[in-house]
Amino acid sequence: MMGAIVMMTTTTALAQRIQVVDDNGDAVPCATVMTTDAVFIGTTDLDGIIADVKGAKTVVITHVAYKPMTVAVDADGQKVTLEDAVFDLPELVVTKKDYTYLQVYYRIVGIAKDGVLFYRAGLVDNFYNEEKDKQDASKQHVTKAKNAGMKMGANIVLGFIIDDKATIHTEPLEERLLQKYKSLGLEIVSEGGGKKSIIDNYGTLGSITDQNGQRRIIMDENLAYLHQLEAEGKTKKLEKEKRQEAKVENAVRNSYCAYSIDENGNYRPEDFLAEQHLYSGDFEKHGHCVFIMDFFATDRGYYSKEGMKQVKKDNKVKMTYEWAQQFELQHNIPALAPEILAKVKQLAEDD
């Protein structure tokens, strides 16, 4: 009898397991898995695996660097291959100019047990003054939400994240990570074959992969935060965070970033391609909510002061939901999965 129970449990576990890979057969970490009703299930781990889709018969898999895919869940578990999204940016010849320009389009979708609750999209025009080592950025956006309270609260919190993630960073991301997590003894270790591991004194936090002319950096920010508390001896806060995490379903905090690299593996700030961050938080009315934050580079260049003024003038538009959808089509930005897009569209119409 006991053997039958064990066998049944094992079969059930296998039925819930999906591994997500790319065209090369490599794991795709940080892929978002949702139901067709836009309810968040979870994300894939560093091996591209989500162990339990919680009984869903069909799931929607999305990632900022790949085309979305709707998958019928196989009874015996399965491997799903995502197709690369195409990021087209103008080729640049590095010249001496007053300003380096990078335009970033961002899109945020907030999902809870009730489905899509929040949507925000916008543009950030970044102009970096090379001589004065100073950045100037203009931002415009459109927001839709279930209610005014969520819109106000989410906008305040997410506004700070957007200001940080959608602007030009002059130092390489690897350097920023090493500095940010210095207390953890963070190291970037080569594994060969164009792959590196991001490790600290406590374990593996992520990976760096060079392929198809891109450098892709994946990081488990939640795990890094817990390690940081441990390294700094903040035992009480660490235990509190662990207890809180155990209570909350679908707690998530991780990141993915991609840059275009040359044949030597080097990149510049304006070679930024795309980034995705997943954050979760709690709202009194709607409970736990996961925010999927996508950032896409849509234009870049070098300008004089006069040229910068002209670009600012040309790019000044009134953001609407319809304008954002059209902008995504014009710039080959990977669309939201049809099932998710339908929920977002309904949210926009009800707002």
N, C-alpha and C positions, 0 to 999 in steps of 0.2 A: 504493500500500500504506500509506504514511504517513498519507494522508488518511483511510483507513478506520479506522485505529487511533485517530486523534484523534476521529472521529465516535463511535466506540464508547465511548471514555472519557467524552465529553460526555454521552451518553445515560445511562450508568451514574450519573454525578453527579446528573443531573436526577432519576433514579428515587429517589434517597436524600433529596431535599430536601423539607422540609415547612415551610410558614409558618403560624403560629398567630395568629389574630386574634380580636377580640371582635365583639359584635353591630354595632358601628359601623364595623367594618372596620379598626380600629386594631390595631397589633401588640401581641402579648402576650409581653413578655420574661419570662425566668426560669420559663417553663413546663417542667416535668419530663417527659422522654420515657423510657419504659421498655418492655421487652418484656412479653408477657403472663405470662412466668415471673418477673416482678418483678426483672429484671436492668436496672440503670441504663444508659441509652444516652447521655444528655446533657441539656442545657437549651437553650432558645431564646435567641438573642442579643437585643440591643436592638431589632432589626427583627422580632422574633418568629420568627426562622428557625433551624432546625436543619438543617445542610447535609448531614448523613450519618446515616442511621439504621442503618447498618452491616449491611445485608442483611435486616433484620427485615421479615417479611411483614405483621405486625400490631403496632401500638404502642399503649401506654396513655399518654395525655397528662393530666397533673394540674397544678393550680395552686390555691393557697389561696383565690383570689377567684372561681374558676369551678368548675362541675361537671365531674367527670372524664369523659373520653371515650376510647373504644376505637376505633381507626381502622385500616382495612385500607389498607396503603401502596399508593398509585397508581403505576403504572409510569412515568407522565410527570411525577411530582412533583405537589404539591397544596397547597391552602389549606384549613385547618381552622378552623372557627368554634366557639369555646367559649361556653357559655351561662353568664351571670353566676350566681354563688351569691347567695342572699338572706341578708343579715345583719339580724336583727331585734333591736334593743335598745330598752328602754323610753325614751320621751321624758322629758327632764329639764327642770324649771324650776329655774334656778340660785337657790339659797337659801343663807342664812347658816347653815351647820352646822359642827360640830366636825370631822367627817371626810368626805372624799371617798372613795367606795368604787368599786373596779373589780375585777371577777372575770375572770380569764383562764384559759381551758382550753388546755392545750398537748398536742401529739401529735408524737412523734418516731419515724421509721422509718429504720433503718439498712440499707442495701442494698449488697451486694458482688456479685462474679461468681457467687456461690453463691445469690443471691437475698436474701430478707429475713433479717437476722441479729439485729436488735435492734428492740425496740419499747418505748416509754415514753409514758405519758399521765398527766396530772394536772391539779390545780387550784391556782391561786394566788389567794388572797383578799388584795387590797391595800387598806389603809386609810391614807389620807394625812392626817396631822394638820395642818390648815391653820394653826393658831395657832403651833405649834412647828416648822413646816416639816420634819416628820419622818415617815418612812414605816414602817408596820408591816405585815408580810406573813406569812401562814401558807401552807405548801405541803404537799400530799399527793399521792402518785403511786403508780403500779403499773409494774413493769418486767418485761419478758420478754427473754431473749436465748438465743443458741445455747449459751453456756457461761458459767460463773461469772466467768472472767477478763475476757471481753468486757463482761459486765454491770457489773463493778466499775470497769473502766477507763473505759468510756463514761459511766457515771453521774458519775464524778468530774469529767470534762471538761465534760460537758453541763450538770451542775448549775450551774456558774458562768455559762454562757450563759443558762440559764433564769432565774437570779436577776437577770440584767441585762435580758433581753428581756420578761419577763412581769410586770414591776413598773411602777408609774406614773412617767412622766418628766414633770416639770413644765414644762420648756422645749420649744418646738416642735422637731420632728425636723430641720427645715431649719437651725435654729440650731446644733443638735448636730453636724450634718455640717460646717457652715462652721468650727466650732471644732476639730473632730477633724482635719480636713484643711487646716488653716490654712497649713501649710508648702507646700501644693501650689498656693496661690493659687486655691482653689476658689471658683467663682461659680455662681449660679443665674440663668440667662438666659432671659427670656421669648421663646417662639417664636410666640406668638399662639394664639388658639383654645383657651385653657385649658391650654396645654402649655408646660413649661419644660424646659430642658436643664441637667444638672449637669455642668459642665466644669471642668477644671483646666488647668495650664500645658502639659499633655501631650496632652490630648484629651478626649473625652466619656466620662463615667463612669456616667451614668444619666439618668433623666428624672422629671419630676413632671407628672402629668396630673390635671386637675379634670374630673370627669364624673359625672353621675347623683348629685349630692350627696355625692361622695366625692373625697378627694385621695389619689392613688396614687403612691407614691414607689418607684422602682426604682434599685438601685445595684449596680454590679459591684465588690464589695469586694476581690476578688483583684487586679483591675487597679489599684485605688486603692492597695493595699498596695505593689505593684511601683513605682508612681509615687512613693510616699512614700520608698521606699528610694533611688530615683534622686535625688529632691529633697534628701535628707539626705546625699548623697554616699557612701552605703554600697555602693560598687561591687562589692566581693567578695561581699557577702551577696546583692546583686541578681543577680549572675551565677549564684550557687549556687542561688537560688530558680528561676531560669529553666531551669537544667539539670535540676533536680528535677522541675519542671513538665513538661518535655519527655519525661521518662521515664515519668511517671504518666498512665495513661489515665483520663479522667473526673475530672480534678482540677477542683474547683468551689468557689467561695465568692462567693455573691451574696445580695442581700436584696430584699424587697418589703414595703411597709407601706401600710396604708390607714386613713384617718381620715374620719369623717363631718364635713362642713363646712357652714357656714351660707351664706346668699345672698351674703355678702361674702367668702367663702373662708376664714373663720376657724374654728379648732377649739380645743377645750380638751383637757387630758390625758384626761379621762373620755370623750372622743369617739373614742377608739381603737377600731378595728373588727377588724383582722386583720393578721397579719404572717407572712412566711415567710422562713426562712434556709436556705441550702444550704451545708453544710460537708463537706469530705472529710478523711479521715485514714487512716493505715495501721495494720493489726494484723498481728502476726507470723504468726498462724495463718490468717487469712482474707484477707490482702492489703488492697488499697485498698477503702475503704468510704465511701459517701456518705450523709450524714445529712440527711433532709428534716425540717425543724423547722417545724411549724405552730402559730400562736398565734391564739386567737379570744376576743374579748370576749364574755362570756355574761351579764353582769349589771353594773349600775352604780347609783349613788345617792348621796344625802347623808344622813349619820346623826349623831345625838348619840352621846355616849360609851356610854350605855345601849343605844342601838340597835346600835352596833358590836358590843358584847358578845353581843347576841342573834343577830346574823347569824353571828358566829363559831361560836356554839353550834349553830345550825341547819345550818350547812354542814359540820360535822364528820362525815365518813363514812369508812368503810373502803374504800379504792380497790381494785377488782378489774378485770380485763379486761372482764368482763360489765357491770359498773357503768359503765365508761367508754363502752362501745358504746351503752348505754341513754341515757346523758347526752347523747351526740352526737345521737341521734334527737330527744330532748326539746328541744334547743336549736337545731335546724336547722343543725347544723354539717355542711358538705359532707363526705360519706362518702369514704373511700378508694375508689379504683376497685375493682370487684368482684374482679378478678384479684389485686390487691395485698392486699385485705382477706382473701382466702382464705389467702394465705401468712402473714399476720400471725396469723390465727386458728389455723393449724397450729402456728406458733411458740409461741403462748400455751398450746396443749394439750400441747405437748412439754416445756415448761419445767418 
